[in-house]
Amino acid sequence: MGCAMYQVKIFKGVESNLSGLEKEVNTWLAETNARVVQVFGNLAPLSGERNEGNSLAAYPYVASDMMLVVLYEMTDAKHKPPD
């Protein structure tokens, strides 16, 4: 029987590119042997200020920073903690 070890993986992105963050998380999940225990996140209240470079003409709002944390378990023998 392998030894289980909990670890965290933190993903960060911006609210205006949710599909990119989703793709990054899903790619990581597909490439690992991780068993997800919990996923939680945070959306910053506001990232930056409105100016001509990020005006309402381009976006209806200023995108906020996002963070997703994945708590996962590795059961692979190579992740066995030291004795």
C-alpha positions as CSV (number, residue, x, y, z in Angstrom):
1,M,0.0,0.0,0.0
2,G,1.4,3.4,-1.0
3,C,1.7,6.4,1.4
4,A,-0.7,9.3,0.8
5,M,0.7,12.8,0.9
6,Y,-1.4,16.0,0.7
7,Q,0.0,18.8,-1.4
8,V,-1.3,22.1,-2.8
9,K,-1.1,23.5,-6.3
10,I,-1.9,27.2,-6.8
11,F,-3.1,28.7,-10.0
12,K,-3.5,32.4,-10.7
13,G,-5.2,34.3,-13.5
14,V,-7.4,37.2,-14.3
15,E,-11.2,37.4,-14.3
16,S,-11.2,38.4,-18.0
17,N,-9.5,35.2,-19.0
18,L,-11.5,32.5,-17.1
19,S,-11.3,30.1,-20.0
20,G,-7.4,30.3,-19.9
21,L,-7.3,29.5,-16.2
22,E,-9.8,26.7,-16.7
23,K,-7.7,25.2,-19.5
24,E,-4.5,25.5,-17.3
25,V,-6.2,23.7,-14.4
26,N,-7.7,21.0,-16.6
27,T,-4.4,20.3,-18.4
28,W,-2.6,20.0,-15.1
29,L,-5.3,17.6,-13.8
30,A,-5.1,15.5,-17.0
31,E,-1.2,15.3,-16.8
32,T,-0.9,14.3,-13.1
33,N,-1.9,11.3,-11.0
34,A,-3.4,13.6,-8.4
35,R,-6.6,12.8,-6.5
36,V,-8.3,16.1,-5.8
37,V,-9.4,16.5,-2.3
38,Q,-10.7,20.1,-2.4
39,V,-10.7,23.2,-4.7
40,F,-11.2,26.7,-3.4
41,G,-10.4,30.2,-4.7
42,N,-10.4,33.9,-4.3
43,L,-11.3,36.8,-6.5
44,A,-9.6,40.1,-5.7
45,P,-12.0,43.0,-5.2
46,L,-10.3,45.1,-8.0
47,S,-7.1,44.9,-9.9
48,G,-5.7,48.3,-11.0
49,E,-7.5,51.5,-11.9
50,R,-9.5,52.6,-14.9
51,N,-7.5,54.6,-17.4
52,E,-7.4,55.2,-21.2
53,G,-5.4,52.0,-21.8
54,N,-8.1,49.9,-20.1
55,S,-11.1,52.0,-20.8
56,L,-14.8,51.0,-20.9
57,A,-14.4,50.9,-24.7
58,A,-12.3,47.8,-24.4
59,Y,-13.7,46.1,-21.2
60,P,-16.9,46.9,-19.3
61,Y,-14.9,46.5,-16.0
62,V,-11.3,46.2,-14.8
63,A,-10.5,42.5,-14.5
64,S,-9.7,41.2,-11.0
65,D,-7.0,38.8,-10.1
66,M,-8.1,35.3,-9.4
67,M,-6.5,32.5,-7.4
68,L,-7.5,28.8,-7.3
69,V,-6.0,26.4,-4.8
70,V,-6.2,22.7,-5.4
71,L,-5.6,20.4,-2.4
72,Y,-4.6,17.0,-3.8
73,E,-3.3,13.7,-2.7
74,M,-0.4,11.9,-4.4
75,T,-0.4,8.1,-3.8
76,D,2.6,7.4,-6.2
77,A,5.5,5.6,-4.4
78,K,7.9,8.3,-5.6
79,H,6.1,10.8,-3.4
80,K,6.7,8.7,-0.3
81,P,7.8,10.9,2.6
82,P,11.3,10.2,4.1
83,D,11.5,7.6,6.9
